[in-house]
Amino acid sequence: MVAHPAFASALLLAAALASPASSDTARPHGASAGPAAGFSEGFSRTSPAEVASRGRSKAAPETIGASSPAEHEIADRTDGENRTAASAPAGANERSDPGRTLSPGTASPKRAAVQAGFPALSSSGVSPPDPIIAAGPNHVVVAVNSAWAVFTKSGTQVFQTTAFGWFLPQLSKLPSGALLPYDPQVAYDHFSGRWILAYSATDTTSQSWILLSVSSSSDPTAPWYSWALRGDANGADPVANFSDYPALGYDDTAIYIATNQFRYADTGFEYAKVRVLDKGPLYAGAAAPAWTDFWGLEDPASPGAKVHSVRPAKTFGSPGVEYLVSNSPYVTRTFVTLWSLSGAGTAQPSLSATDVPVTATLAPPGANQKGGSPGTPGCPTPCLLDTGSGNVTSAVFRNGSLWFSHTVGNAGGTSSRARYARINVSAKTVLEDEAFGADGCWYFYPAVAVDAGNNLSMVFGRSCADTYAGVAVTARSTADAALEPSVLLRDGDASYVAPIGNTELVNRWGDFFGAALDPADPGKVWVVGEFAGLHDSWRTWVGQTAAALAGACLPDASTLCLENGRYSVTAAWRRSDGSAGTGTAVPITDDTGYFWFFDASNIEVVAKVLDGCGVNGRHWVFAGGLTNLETTLTITDTQTGAVKPYSNPPGTAFAPIQDTTALPCP
């Protein structure tokens, strides 16, 4: 293998892009300071086999009872500063989970059963784990604060390493080589067939790094490229703050890492930052790929009100921008901020923001568990499981919508709920919004994945007055009016009371769970979550599930999925010489798409399916064609199985279709 290059003694500098002044009054509301450019350092090329050959002598200096760095709290701003009203009062989006009493592995009657499940990483001396997952063609990768591992899809572990051991070529050259990586992020870039792995590493007093690895192929056991990126620099300029709580996203152009920045002087919150890295140099293994930073992100409706915990989306399709989302920074969360980052990889990227009103929520309370939460020194009874502060914990963009999830408090402030919402990014309006939970229970750290037919799967943690902390899933297919009853993947084995911290001990359960679409089987979703083991230990569990009903529409090269994925639409053609084929499908909106037959620039048939249920109790079909070939347009209701074909005779101009009684409503 290639020897690791020497670590640069000083930051490799490049001329920063022109940037506006850093004062709030000098830039538009909701924008950020920057952009400014910087370069990474500490490059290495490493294979899992090499790391495995080092042995445990090169493992991290971890000890039983260690913890990831203390959580850095960010105080809510007062409601008096909030200028955006909620779309509905607190509690309006609450849905009770009817599946709370189902036994482990039992599927809801409306959803495909959980199809796989296996134990993943377990307590390794560092708490909490912060489990996260990515799925590729043949493997899944699971990462926690202390380690990461590669599994086959049948659950066989083929590689595991400590995070410290993996990034040893970077960490050993830093001023303080004892830094421990934490807050893992992992993703599989389906556009390029590459894996992405990121950790933070900081001493909170003098140095901060984002540790980044990308695979050289779609095989996670092949060599990877790794770098250390300055976490305490804006572009190329050093600053007196460190990075924490990284969030990873990507699109067809770039990788995005958002962080919260805290001052070295007093560890107080400074601002949120978004780092943009062009994928090309990274995937080519460049020794010093460049980045662009945006920082000082603000509520666009309230100048000077800094937002935090921005979450970039995992993007499907090519919207031309990267969408990011952050929760309201006020006590009562009445909106989320939708960020749009355009021009990634160009000399003039830009970042803009809009507040989108949502159902009002409050920060979630701590979670109790079976047997109560007995106190310990520094964490008196009840020493509740920490459910976080309501930060957005996952985000996915596809088909014109942004889905996101986070933990919220119920309207009475007595329990926590797993909330997801769906935003139409063009209209800046909420299409779906549910806070999922049950009486006597606490739901927390949800993560979502969405398939090509807009079917959603969501994993979350759950503890109840009569159950230990475990892992569960729910789903919402396009045929569902709301989230389906949950399925328990893995119940906890015992209570968990293991508080950590500096001056104030907190019974931390982590920051997030993970969900990832399977690129080799795009109707399936892989999830990972944490459950309580024996003796105040944590364990992780991986599951595979699917949101779509059997036979539900999944778009492919020849199939449109219209009217929110309920209707499958295909177009077949036949020439006079007997040759025949199927049209290539191109979606336009949730209800409209077109087909081409021989040339992508030559549109042959346009089809639309509309919901006319409120008018005449029927779904309507409209279509038009620019062809005189024999053509058959087939509309299939995947909910009822009803099929509606429309045929155009050969040698005849395609007759417009305006069928307002086409298919019955439910």
Protein Blocks (a to p, Z undefined) as FASTA:
>chain_A
ZZdddddfbdcdddddddddfbfklpcehiaedjdddddehiacddfklmmmnommlmcc
ddehiacddddddddddfklpcbdcfbdehjlgccdfklmpcehiacfkbccdfbdcddd
ddehiacfkpaddddfkbccdddfkbccdddfkopafbdcdfklmmmmmmmmpmblkbcc
ehiaddddfknopacddddddehlmpccddddddfbfblkbccddddddfkbghjbccfb
dcehiaddddfkbccdddddddfklopafbdcdddddfklmmnopabdcddddehiacfk
lghiacehiacdddedjehpacdddddfbfbdcbdcddddehihiabdcddddddddddd
ddddddddehijaddehiacdddddebjoiafbdcdeehiacdddddddfkopaccdddd
dddfklopafbdcddddehiacehiacdddfkopacdddddddfkbccddddddddfkbc
bdcddddfbdcfbdcdddedjklccddebjbdcddddfklmmbccdddddddehhiacdd
dddddfbdghiacddfkbcceehhlaccddddddfkopacddddddfblmbccddfkbmk
lcfbdcddddfklmnopacdddddddfbdcddddddfknopacdddddehiacdddddfk
lbacZZ
